[in-house]
């Protein structure tokens, strides 16, 4: 049986709802903590565009397919990334 959260998004069913809810809540908090970092990475590689705005809007609207596509686009050219950027992008993908 699939449940919906307060925003109407489908949640996977779980035999242990208390555990699943706390895990999904933590994942959401981590995603939203990581989103500004990812937005800054995207903005630094796409100056003068709306890429940062579009990424943040996708995250806020929970449009994870668009957010994931933008991150995958950044990872398609890893030679352009510096330091921690590739690691953070991959962490974000694992969460969404």
Residue, then its C-alpha position, 0 to 999 in steps of 0.5 A: x500500500x502506498x501512502x502520501x505525505x502532507x504534500x501529496x507525494x507518494x511514499x513507499x510502504x514500510x513494515x516499520x513506519x516510525x523507522x521509515x519516516x525518521x529515515x526519510x525525514x533525515x534524507x529530506x533534511x540532508x537534501x535540503x542542506x546540500x541543495x544550496x551547496x549544489x546550487x553554488x557549484x552549478x552557478x559557478x560553472x554556469x555563470x550568467x544563467x538561471x541554472x542556480x535558480x532553476x536548480x533551487x526551484x526544482x528542489x523546492x518543488x520536489x521535481x527530483x527528475x530535473x534536479x537529478x538531470x542538472x547534477x548528472x549534466x555537471x558530472x558528465x564533464x568531471x574534468x571541469x569540477x574542482x576539489x569537493x565538487x564531484x563528491x558533493x554532486x554524487x552525494x546529492x544523486x545518492x539521496x534523490 
